[in-house]
Amino acid sequence: MTTYFTKDHEWIAVEGNTGTVGITQYAQEQLGDITFVELPGAGDTVKKGDAVSVVDSVKAASDVYTPVSGEVTASNDALEDAPETVNSDPETSGWLFKVTLSDPSELDGLMDESAYKDYVASL
């Protein structure tokens, strides 16, 4: 499994042709206490860069953009009852949705963990 990051602070962990998407530790820290998560539905077709999810917090509502194109295969329904999981564990159990990649070459424009850490340090 390889994890990639976007400048919008999403991560995508890719295994085979499936990516699991969420927001980064940095993003959840900037948002504060998350109160609601709106997720895409299984079967939705998404295009790289589309806003496909919304994370509401005590500070603001924030769009989540998909880092790749493809078909959504699952959403993390556990977040409906426990949206705070995104705060406590954003990069594992706080995942938002899974997508089957339609064009794996889109991963080429994303950052690896080291590049993302450098990016966040520059903010």
Solvent accessible surface area in square Angstrom, and as a share of the most:
residue,aa,sasa,rsa
1,M,158,0.71
2,T,69,0.40
3,T,53,0.31
4,Y,49,0.19
5,F,10,0.04
6,T,16,0.09
7,K,133,0.56
8,D,85,0.44
9,H,29,0.13
10,E,3,0.01
11,W,9,0.03
12,I,0,0.00
13,A,11,0.08
14,V,16,0.09
15,E,110,0.49
16,G,75,0.72
17,N,74,0.38
18,T,53,0.31
19,G,0,0.00
20,T,22,0.13
21,V,0,0.00
22,G,0,0.00
23,I,8,0.04
24,T,1,0.00
25,Q,82,0.37
26,Y,55,0.21
27,A,12,0.09
28,Q,14,0.06
29,E,95,0.43
30,Q,101,0.45
31,L,23,0.11
32,G,19,0.18
33,D,95,0.49
34,I,7,0.04
35,T,78,0.46
36,F,109,0.45
37,V,5,0.03
38,E,94,0.42
39,L,34,0.17
40,P,13,0.08
41,G,35,0.34
42,A,75,0.58
43,G,45,0.44
44,D,63,0.32
45,T,118,0.69
46,V,11,0.06
47,K,144,0.61
48,K,80,0.34
49,G,47,0.45
50,D,61,0.32
51,A,56,0.43
52,V,28,0.16
53,S,3,0.02
54,V,38,0.22
55,V,1,0.00
56,D,40,0.21
57,S,14,0.09
58,V,103,0.59
59,K,136,0.58
60,A,55,0.43
61,A,70,0.54
62,S,39,0.25
63,D,66,0.34
64,V,3,0.02
65,Y,76,0.29
66,T,1,0.01
67,P,4,0.03
68,V,0,0.00
69,S,15,0.10
70,G,6,0.05
71,E,86,0.38
72,V,0,0.00
73,T,64,0.37
74,A,32,0.25
75,S,22,0.15
76,N,10,0.05
77,D,94,0.49
78,A,71,0.55
79,L,2,0.01
80,E,124,0.56
81,D,136,0.70
82,A,31,0.24
83,P,17,0.11
84,E,97,0.43
85,T,31,0.18
86,V,0,0.00
87,N,34,0.17
88,S,92,0.59
89,D,53,0.28
90,P,6,0.04
91,E,69,0.31
92,T,88,0.51
93,S,57,0.37
94,G,0,0.00
95,W,52,0.18
96,L,0,0.00
97,F,0,0.00
98,K,65,0.27
99,V,0,0.00
100,T,49,0.28
101,L,7,0.03
102,S,80,0.51
103,D,60,0.31
104,P,74,0.47
105,S,67,0.43
106,E,34,0.15
107,L,18,0.09
108,D,120,0.62
109,G,67,0.64
110,L,28,0.14
111,M,30,0.13
112,D,80,0.41
113,E,95,0.42
114,S,73,0.47
115,A,40,0.31
116,Y,15,0.06
117,K,122,0.52
118,D,98,0.51
119,Y,53,0.20
120,V,34,0.19
121,A,88,0.68
122,S,87,0.56
123,L,113,0.56
